[in-house]
Amino acid sequence: MDLLLGTIALRWYVFGFLASFLVAGSLDLGWRRTLVFGAWVFPLVWVAEFLSTRIGVPFGLYHYTGTTRGQEIYIANVPLMDTLSFTFLAYASFCIARVALNGKAAGGWSLALTSGILMMLLDVVIDPIAVRGDRWFLGRIFYYPEEGVYFGVPLSNFIGWALVGTASVGGYLLLMRNGPGIRPWPGIALYYAVLAFNLVVTLWIREWVLLGLGVLLHVTTAAVLYAVHRRPALRPGMESQKA
């Protein structure tokens, strides 16, 4: 119990976002589907992290330092808070993808792939800041043996995030037979709250180039998503009229 309380106190921001996910998910999917979402994503991501710290798949090879053992919960060599983060990141990305596609997706995997890409775009800001955790309250909890080309992060990491994000949402859709929600907007607010948190940290540690790139990337992404959302759906018979 002391270790759990220590984890919550040390990673208050993660548990704040996690609580927001539970509230948003219950309003959107209902409690049962929200719990299924978390119960599917959590072990999937833990396995991905466990494998990545040993064989470099799917995120590329990295190692946790273990410097916070005794202060927060670890499962094997992976901090609990890190794996928990993926549950609300995947859900928030899922909410944006649903609204952006607005029923235009060809199928569940189109929705899942869009969600995975959106989750990866969050990590374009998150991971470079996490690598610099010794400059803010995250701490130096992990490192890449070989420094990557994007602010110290290897490109394989972003490919892994897209794949795991796609599998997270795709697996949920299969389990719940597409399980559509009814209120995605709290989840969208969660997505941008996480983004804003990481941009504020980027500003705090004065990583100006990363801050500028992050803002530019997500403003552009929002504009593209809005354009896709506003595009009229193809009505029955239109294809034959255009032929």
PEDA-V942733 format. One record per helix or strand of 3 or more residues. SS is the DSSP state (hx for helix, st for strand). FROM is the first residue (numbers start at 1). LEN is the number of residues. If there is no record, write none. Layout:
BEGIN
ss = [SS SS]
from = [FROM FROM]
len = [LEN LEN]
END
This chain:
BEGIN
ss = [hx hx hx hx hx hx hx hx hx hx]
from = [2 12 31 80 108 133 155 185 208 238]
len = [9 17 25 22 24 3 21 20 23 5]
END
